């Protein structure tokens, strides 16, 4: 690089901040600022005297600022706030003085560089003219391979140096105009900044009352004023140097020089590569010849080693050829990449200037768009090269293993001698052994050298493949970026001249159609040649097509049978519908498949003809569109999928299907011709015939839309009457104008010259139509599956209720307690969630598809990803030199990312609310999973969807875990104290769901409350007791507390019925009666058997206890009531008296007046009182004396 450009890049570098150590502590100095500086002298340049004094002024200012800073930092008399402001002012003065010195130094360098511009330009021009046609090679054909490889390595390193220098010059050249504009803008603001600074230096009325802060600000203003003078000088010299370099073409000459050197050096590298390849090839041939000669005179038993070495030599020769081919591809890819990169860089530079707003610029972009290379072939080649790299790496590992084995040569020779002795059956080879050892040592040496050469060849091959893969990836990315850049800027620009009425006459000129008998003959010859060369593939394709044609008629008959089965009301399987879809695919396949196969074979013929390539691409594209349209048409056939399975309108299978067939018959040939003309014309302007046929096709589409989709059309009226298609009916005033007017608008655009825009919009409208049809098909399939699953589920529920009428209820005191099943929502809620998920779930692929189709068309949407809302720094894993490293990269957050995150959050809420119910409805119930486990799975499904959705949404906004982990740790630490009970209950809820110590429907007792578990939620669970009162129990209590679960592992429970009989009763008979009653009860378990025992003698009765076990708690109270009733009736019938408590009262003393009151009581009442006798402790009648 020239010295002038070196100075230029050096001047553009930023001056690093200067850190000064603190000066020794001393007295508070008085600021000694530079001398008063007024306005610079008028004129184009500052006086030399003033400029010569500036360096010393800046040095003095630096020294004064350092001393002042040290003194003020030690001065405690100042207010802290004032002291901070004073320190800030002096630090700013120190930095300003440093910057002023740097500006003066830059001005001096620019001045010296300006003086050398003319000399440097002349030197560069002379050097360019003196460059040879090619660089000399340091080696030749007689040089050995090692010397050639060393020269190649040095030449390759020089080439990279030349490329780096040229890239640096290109960057400087592209940045020069922007730098000059910034310098001029700075220069224009100098006067204003100087005036503002001088205002701060206005003389004070009382100089003795100047505060330290005012003194510091004045000091700073004086330094800033001097710095402005230095900056003005730097700007003047920099602009002057730029002008001189521009006038003398210094930058252009430097770029031209390094470009020529790079081109010559690339040719030198290519020549050395070819020389090295020829040398390796020659050495391999020499080795093969030597091996053939050696094979003639060596021992026959050693021929296997010679054959192995020959195989290595053949592999080396093959690998050298493959490396040479890969190097040729690499050079071609690099050349294309360089061309595309240069065009992209120039185009981006023009786009930022005024020239980028003209129509001519847009037309040039359109030409460049057509000239962009097809990157699909490079993607395919990259896949092949990756496979080759994998194979080469594997072979390298094998070769390293063999090479390590041959390190110990003597051991290998001994093993070979042992094998020879084993083959010959003799332990002693005699005098032949010495010759064998000598030949073996020579062969093993050659083998080791061959393996090392082969390993080196693999290394060279991998190096070239790695460079080739990198270049291909860069080319693909560059072309894609350039394509998107051009597409966004030319979409709404006129691409052609408007059509005239006279252009219609060109339709009758046969020679303007770019297709005639010669092209037809060429196509036939190419197809026949491919059929002759690849007869097996073509025969297999023909056989498959004939098989589909034969199956087509059988599939039509099978559809009718399946339709009759699908219309039955007891059908509850989706399998017939899936079979019908497969049969419809078979019916629709033969025609499109034939077109695609013919186009594919023509594309593989190897003929580079433009006609053949255009016809092949057109046939494949139109065949794919035909396949989609024909499949949709066959779906609407009578007794087809839409008619019999989706319950579609009858007119779809009659009138609409007939009209759609006529549309395909007309439009497919028309668009085949349009597509063929589009591909045949290449980068030329579109032919008038192509644009006229496009307009005709759009008019035909308009007529079809008006006939079929008018609100008054029979088909639309029938669709509007269907309940399931209510959304379509309500939106008909939106899609009908679009379907009718959009083709008409496209025809007008194509006629006026906006043909590129019209074709792109037409293609996207077609994709939108196919997307809508696909979404409607998925919607219908989802509704069909929902109806079948609903039928199956209702039949299943009916069978379960017939088998176990009240299995999901607990009957307490004759009342039914409805449980909320924890593994599923209620039947109607589950079905409603599933139906909502189907109806609204199809909007997700619809919105995503519409976004992918139309995002790059709408300018406002396409620019959303180019606006930066904020940015974040994330960690990214990169592999460099075979080693994985983490590096921090900048992630730009655009409005598109914000919208995408909002969409993901909405979808997450929707899916987390409805997906668990659908999973339970569609899958878990059919698997027969326990209800409590189903509830656990559905709950975890909702949590998982919420976690994944929110993680992705926040990740799109730049909130990665590595960025918020410390915040999350601190937040978790704080919440663990503030909300520790909430967290404990949440974790306990998860433990309950997975470990299941308590399940929905279990009967538990906790803290004296017995009831049924009816809900398990995040924070608390609900227990409903026998009075229908709901107790909210924190989940933590169910995990860490003492809980009695009556039905955890076994629902069998025991009841205890105590019975007392009078003294004198036959105890054996009582026991027999109790056991008989228990055994005959239907709710009592036979095993373990009921037990009746007499437990003891009571005060008034003989105490018996009956213990019996019940199957479950459903009828516990009812069973206890029934057993009590039966025992009472049976004891009455058997004459067994159920004892009741009896107590005698003995009064030892009677209060005075009781006997008189008792004697008077009969006189007061007309009815004599009942006899009452009071006795003493010995049983005798009590007297007054005895009571006392």
FENHU-V196740 format. One record per residue. PSI is psi as a letter, one per 40 degrees, with the letter a starting at -180 (NA if undefined). D_FIRST is the distance of its C-alpha to the first C-alpha in Angstrom with 2 decimals. Layout:
BEGIN
PSI:D_FIRST
PSI:D_FIRST
END
This chain:
BEGIN
i:0.00
i:3.76
d:6.56
d:8.35
d:6.67
d:6.80
d:10.29
d:11.00
d:10.78
d:12.59
d:15.18
e:15.94
i:17.00
i:20.76
h:22.47
i:24.64
i:28.36
h:29.90
h:33.01
h:35.48
i:38.46
i:41.91
i:43.42
i:46.88
h:49.79
a:51.47
i:53.31
h:52.11
i:50.10
h:50.11
h:46.84
g:45.29
i:42.84
i:40.80
i:42.79
h:43.84
h:41.10
a:42.10
i:40.24
i:37.39
i:38.32
i:38.33
a:35.67
e:32.06
i:30.84
i:32.39
i:34.04
d:32.16
d:35.13
d:35.06
d:31.34
d:31.90
e:34.71
d:32.89
d:31.16
d:34.57
d:36.20
d:33.88
d:34.51
d:38.22
d:38.16
d:36.53
d:39.18
d:41.99
d:40.88
d:40.84
d:44.32
d:45.67
d:44.47
d:46.13
d:49.33
d:49.65
d:49.10
e:52.10
h:54.23
e:56.75
d:58.67
i:56.31
h:56.82
d:54.37
d:53.16
d:52.67
d:50.96
d:48.39
d:47.57
d:47.32
d:45.02
d:42.83
d:42.65
d:41.69
d:39.06
d:37.55
d:37.67
d:35.86
d:33.05
d:32.93
d:32.68
d:29.79
d:27.98
d:28.81
d:27.24
d:24.03
d:24.08
d:24.71
d:21.81
d:19.46
d:21.10
d:20.53
d:16.79
d:16.61
d:18.88
d:16.82
d:13.64
d:15.97
d:17.14
e:13.79
d:13.12
d:15.30
d:14.05
d:10.34
d:11.73
d:13.99
d:11.58
d:9.60
d:13.16
d:14.43
d:11.96
d:12.88
d:16.46
e:16.45
h:15.47
i:18.72
d:20.80
i:20.34
i:18.88
i:21.66
h:23.41
e:24.23
i:27.57
a:30.36
d:33.66
e:35.34
i:32.97
i:34.36
d:33.23
d:31.79
d:29.40
d:28.36
d:27.77
d:25.66
d:23.49
d:23.35
d:22.31
d:19.42
d:18.34
d:18.71
d:16.58
d:13.71
d:14.37
d:14.22
d:10.82
d:9.59
d:11.77
d:10.60
d:6.93
d:8.84
d:11.36
d:9.42
d:8.36
d:12.02
d:13.37
d:11.98
d:13.31
d:16.56
e:17.03
d:16.47
d:20.05
d:21.63
d:19.99
d:21.17
d:24.59
d:24.91
d:24.08
d:26.73
d:29.19
d:28.76
d:29.24
d:32.38
e:33.92
d:33.58
d:36.95
d:38.80
d:37.43
d:38.24
d:41.76
d:42.37
d:41.30
d:43.54
d:46.46
e:46.28
e:46.80
h:50.14
i:52.74
i:55.30
d:59.03
h:59.92
e:57.22
e:59.37
f:59.42
h:55.66
i:55.02
d:52.28
d:50.48
d:50.60
d:49.42
d:46.43
d:45.53
d:45.76
d:43.53
d:40.95
d:41.27
d:40.66
d:37.47
d:36.32
d:37.09
d:34.94
d:32.11
d:32.41
d:31.93
d:28.74
d:27.52
d:28.46
d:26.45
d:23.36
d:23.82
d:24.45
d:21.34
d:19.15
d:20.85
d:20.66
d:16.90
d:16.73
d:19.20
d:17.52
d:14.19
d:16.52
d:18.63
e:16.03
f:14.34
d:10.87
d:10.09
d:12.12
d:10.56
d:7.03
d:9.28
d:11.42
d:9.17
d:8.19
d:11.84
d:13.24
d:11.66
d:12.96
d:16.24
d:16.73
d:16.05
d:18.49
d:20.99
d:20.70
d:21.36
d:24.21
d:25.66
d:25.62
d:27.26
d:29.91
d:30.45
d:30.92
d:33.27
d:35.29
d:35.50
d:36.81
d:39.18
d:40.45
d:41.00
d:42.90
d:45.04
d:45.77
d:46.80
d:49.10
d:50.70
d:51.24
d:52.79
d:55.13
d:56.27
d:56.67
d:58.68
d:61.18
e:62.03
i:61.75
h:64.48
d:65.27
e:65.18
e:61.46
d:60.50
d:59.38
d:56.58
d:55.43
d:55.51
d:53.40
d:50.75
d:50.84
d:50.22
d:47.15
d:45.89
d:46.57
d:44.69
d:41.68
d:41.78
d:42.16
d:39.36
d:36.97
d:37.86
d:37.38
d:33.97
d:33.00
d:34.29
d:32.49
d:29.18
d:29.89
d:30.68
d:27.52
d:25.38
d:27.52
d:27.31
d:23.53
d:23.43
d:25.96
d:24.27
d:20.97
d:23.07
d:25.16
d:22.36
d:20.64
d:24.09
d:24.91
d:21.87
d:22.53
d:26.21
d:25.87
d:23.86
d:26.64
d:29.27
e:28.34
i:28.62
d:31.82
d:31.28
e:31.94
e:35.54
i:36.60
d:38.73
d:36.47
d:33.69
d:36.27
d:37.30
d:33.75
d:33.57
d:36.83
d:35.51
d:32.51
d:35.01
d:37.01
e:33.98
i:32.83
i:33.33
h:36.39
e:35.30
d:38.81
d:38.30
d:35.19
d:37.28
d:39.94
d:37.54
d:36.12
d:39.71
d:40.33
d:37.20
d:38.24
d:41.62
d:40.09
d:38.06
d:41.29
d:43.15
d:40.47
d:40.43
d:44.22
d:44.20
d:41.77
d:44.22
d:47.06
d:45.24
d:44.43
d:48.13
d:49.14
d:46.65
d:48.03
d:51.52
e:50.78
d:49.55
g:53.20
d:53.99
d:57.53
d:58.65
d:57.44
d:59.32
d:62.44
d:62.31
d:61.96
d:64.93
d:66.96
d:66.32
d:67.31
d:70.50
d:71.24
d:70.73
e:72.94
f:75.50
h:75.63
d:74.72
h:74.54
e:72.43
a:73.78
e:71.97
e:69.61
d:67.93
d:65.97
d:64.61
d:63.77
d:61.88
d:59.88
d:59.01
d:58.25
d:55.86
d:54.03
d:53.92
d:52.79
d:49.96
d:48.91
d:49.31
d:47.10
d:44.39
d:44.73
d:44.46
d:41.32
d:39.76
d:40.92
d:39.50
d:36.13
d:36.36
d:37.11
d:34.10
d:31.84
d:33.77
d:33.40
d:29.65
d:29.32
d:31.88
d:30.16
d:26.86
d:28.99
d:30.92
d:27.87
d:26.42
d:29.90
d:30.34
d:27.05
d:28.09
d:31.54
d:30.41
d:27.87
d:30.55
d:33.18
d:31.17
d:30.29
d:33.93
d:35.22
d:32.84
d:34.08
d:37.64
d:37.91
e:36.83
e:38.78
d:41.98
f:43.96
i:42.49
h:44.49
e:43.24
i:45.75
i:48.06
i:51.54
i:54.27
i:57.09
d:60.69
d:60.10
e:57.57
d:60.52
d:61.77
e:58.72
d:60.30
e:62.79
h:60.22
d:59.98
e:57.00
e:54.84
e:55.28
f:52.79
h:55.45
a:58.26
d:60.25
d:57.28
d:55.29
d:58.44
d:58.99
d:55.42
d:55.94
d:59.24
d:57.87
d:54.91
d:57.29
d:59.77
d:57.08
d:55.85
d:59.50
d:60.03
d:56.94
g:57.31
d:61.06
d:61.49
d:59.20
d:60.83
d:64.31
d:63.63
d:62.32
d:65.40
d:67.72
d:66.19
d:66.54
d:70.16
d:70.94
d:69.63
d:71.73
d:74.83
d:74.16
d:73.67
d:77.39
d:78.46
d:76.04
d:77.69
d:81.10
d:79.83
d:78.41
d:81.92
d:83.35
d:80.68
d:81.18
d:84.88
d:84.02
d:81.38
e:83.88
i:86.34
e:86.61
e:86.78
h:83.43
f:81.18
i:78.39
e:75.02
d:75.01
d:76.83
d:74.21
d:71.36
d:73.27
d:73.72
d:69.98
d:69.30
d:71.96
d:70.50
d:67.11
d:68.84
d:70.57
e:67.37
d:65.15
d:66.28
d:65.11
d:61.60
d:61.13
d:61.88
d:59.26
d:56.56
d:57.44
d:57.36
d:53.98
d:52.60
d:53.89
d:52.55
d:49.10
e:49.36
e:50.50
e:47.06
h:47.43
e:44.22
h:46.36
d:45.55
d:49.30
d:49.87
d:47.02
d:48.19
d:51.80
d:50.97
d:48.98
d:51.64
d:54.49
d:53.04
d:52.23
d:55.61
d:57.35
d:56.00
d:57.14
d:60.46
d:60.90
d:60.48
d:62.78
d:65.41
d:65.49
d:66.12
d:68.82
d:70.56
d:70.54
e:72.75
i:75.31
h:78.96
f:79.71
a:75.99
d:73.89
d:73.88
d:77.54
d:79.16
d:76.83
e:75.10
f:78.22
i:76.32
i:77.98
d:80.15
d:78.56
d:75.24
e:76.89
c:78.68
d:77.50
d:73.88
d:73.25
d:74.71
d:72.65
d:69.49
d:70.21
d:70.57
d:67.27
d:65.50
d:67.21
d:65.90
d:62.46
d:61.17
d:61.35
d:60.02
d:56.94
d:56.49
d:56.12
d:53.80
d:51.51
d:51.57
d:50.65
d:47.82
d:46.27
d:47.05
e:45.40
b:41.93
e:39.39
i:41.85
i:43.90
h:46.92
i:50.01
d:52.92
d:55.23
d:53.21
d:53.27
d:56.96
d:57.94
d:56.00
d:58.02
d:61.23
d:60.42
d:59.79
d:63.11
d:64.91
d:63.46
d:64.71
d:68.20
d:68.30
d:67.24
d:69.84
d:72.55
d:71.85
e:70.54
i:72.57
d:74.46
e:77.64
i:76.82
d:79.20
d:76.43
d:74.94
d:78.45
d:79.23
d:75.99
d:76.69
e:80.07
h:78.63
d:78.27
d:75.28
f:73.23
d:73.86
d:70.14
d:69.53
d:72.53
d:71.51
e:68.02
d:69.20
e:68.68
d:64.95
d:64.23
d:66.64
d:64.92
d:61.52
d:62.85
d:64.50
d:62.13
d:58.74
d:59.12
d:60.43
d:57.44
d:55.04
d:56.88
d:56.53
d:52.78
d:52.32
d:54.46
e:52.50
e:49.11
f:47.93
d:48.31
d:45.32
d:46.54
d:50.09
d:49.33
d:47.31
d:50.16
d:52.75
d:51.06
d:50.97
d:54.58
d:55.54
d:53.80
d:55.54
d:58.87
d:58.39
d:57.40
d:60.54
d:62.71
d:61.26
d:61.87
d:65.43
d:66.00
d:64.83
d:66.95
d:70.00
d:69.45
d:69.16
d:72.35
d:74.13
d:73.13
d:74.25
d:77.65
d:78.13
d:77.14
d:79.42
d:82.33
d:81.75
d:81.50
d:84.66
d:86.55
d:85.28
d:86.38
d:89.75
d:90.31
d:89.34
d:91.67
d:94.49
d:93.93
g:93.36
d:94.53
f:93.60
d:91.07
e:88.53
i:91.13
h:93.20
h:96.78
h:98.13
f:101.60
e:101.52
i:98.39
h:95.09
h:91.91
h:88.86
i:85.85
h:82.23
h:80.79
d:77.72
e:76.05
i:76.21
i:76.97
i:80.20
d:80.73
d:80.29
d:77.24
d:75.59
d:76.24
d:75.05
d:71.79
d:71.24
d:72.00
d:69.72
d:66.90
d:67.42
d:67.72
e:64.78
d:62.72
e:62.02
d:60.21
d:57.40
d:56.23
d:57.05
d:54.80
d:51.99
d:52.29
d:52.38
d:49.32
d:47.35
d:48.58
e:48.14
d:45.44
e:42.56
d:44.83
h:45.81
d:42.94
d:44.25
d:44.51
d:41.22
e:39.33
d:41.16
e:38.67
e:35.79
h:37.41
h:36.98
d:40.27
i:39.11
i:36.97
i:37.62
h:35.79
i:37.15
h:36.75
h:35.48
h:35.66
i:32.62
h:32.43
h:29.34
f:29.50
e:33.18
h:33.94
h:35.18
i:33.71
h:34.62
i:32.06
h:32.64
i:31.63
h:32.36
h:35.25
h:35.66
h:39.35
i:40.06
d:43.41
d:43.76
d:43.76
d:46.39
d:48.56
d:48.24
d:49.31
d:52.28
d:53.27
d:53.11
d:55.26
d:57.86
d:57.93
d:58.25
d:61.26
d:62.81
d:62.35
d:63.43
d:66.63
d:67.58
d:65.96
d:68.23
d:71.33
d:70.07
d:69.24
d:72.75
d:74.34
d:72.54
d:72.05
d:73.62
d:77.15
d:77.16
e:76.23
f:79.27
i:77.41
i:79.39
d:79.30
d:77.99
d:75.14
d:74.33
d:74.11
d:71.78
d:69.49
d:69.42
d:68.73
d:65.87
d:64.51
d:64.45
d:62.76
d:60.16
d:59.35
d:59.04
d:56.74
d:54.44
d:54.32
d:53.60
d:50.99
d:49.10
d:49.52
d:48.22
d:45.38
d:44.25
e:44.23
e:41.97
g:44.83
i:44.28
d:46.49
e:43.84
d:43.46
e:47.17
d:48.62
d:49.06
d:50.59
d:52.77
d:53.84
d:54.79
d:56.50
d:58.38
d:59.39
d:60.76
d:62.49
d:64.00
d:66.03
d:66.64
f:67.35
d:68.22
d:71.40
d:69.57
d:67.04
d:69.87
d:71.76
d:68.73
d:68.05
d:71.78
d:71.83
d:69.22
d:71.26
d:74.35
d:72.65
d:71.46
d:74.12
f:76.87
d:79.48
h:80.71
i:80.57
h:81.63
e:85.40
i:86.08
h:89.04
i:88.11
h:89.77
h:87.73
f:89.24
e:92.58
h:91.27
h:91.85
a:90.31
h:88.06
h:84.23
d:83.25
i:79.63
h:76.68
a:73.87
d:70.77
d:72.61
i:76.29
i:78.76
h:81.98
h:85.42
h:88.33
a:91.74
e:95.07
e:95.62
f:92.40
h:90.85
h:87.10
h:85.82
h:82.08
h:81.21
i:77.74
d:76.03
d:75.72
d:79.54
d:79.72
d:77.30
e:78.28
i:81.85
h:85.11
h:85.57
h:88.46
h:87.41
d:90.53
f:88.79
c:85.68
d:86.59
h:90.13
e:91.81
h:95.28
i:96.93
i:100.33
i:103.02
h:105.83
h:109.21
h:111.82
h:115.50
h:118.62
i:122.15
i:125.50
i:127.20
e:129.43
i:127.15
h:126.59
d:123.09
d:122.59
d:123.38
d:120.97
d:118.16
d:118.98
d:118.88
d:115.51
d:113.89
d:115.43
d:114.10
d:110.56
d:110.48
e:111.60
h:108.92
d:106.11
e:103.35
h:104.28
h:102.38
d:104.57
h:102.30
i:102.35
i:105.97
i:107.54
h:109.42
h:112.52
i:113.84
h:116.37
e:114.48
i:117.39
h:120.53
a:120.06
d:122.40
e:123.84
i:122.26
h:121.07
h:117.25
i:115.59
h:111.84
h:110.49
h:106.86
i:105.19
h:101.64
i:100.11
d:97.40
a:95.30
e:95.60
d:96.01
f:99.83
d:100.44
d:102.52
d:104.35
d:105.27
d:106.51
d:108.65
d:110.07
d:110.94
d:112.69
d:114.74
d:115.74
d:116.79
d:118.91
d:120.68
d:121.27
d:122.72
d:125.10
d:126.21
e:126.72
f:128.55
h:126.05
h:125.92
h:122.57
i:123.33
i:122.69
h:122.77
h:126.38
h:127.09
h:130.41
h:130.76
h:133.20
h:134.05
d:135.30
i:136.11
h:136.93
i:136.45
h:139.70
e:140.86
d:139.30
d:142.72
d:144.36
d:141.48
d:141.90
d:145.65
e:145.18
d:142.50
d:144.85
d:147.06
d:144.19
i:142.90
d:144.92
h:143.27
i:143.93
i:140.86
i:139.71
h:141.20
h:139.21
h:140.20
h:138.87
i:139.47
a:138.99
d:137.06
e:140.03
e:140.37
i:143.57
h:143.88
i:142.59
i:144.93
d:144.20
d:144.99
d:142.78
d:139.85
NA:140.30
END
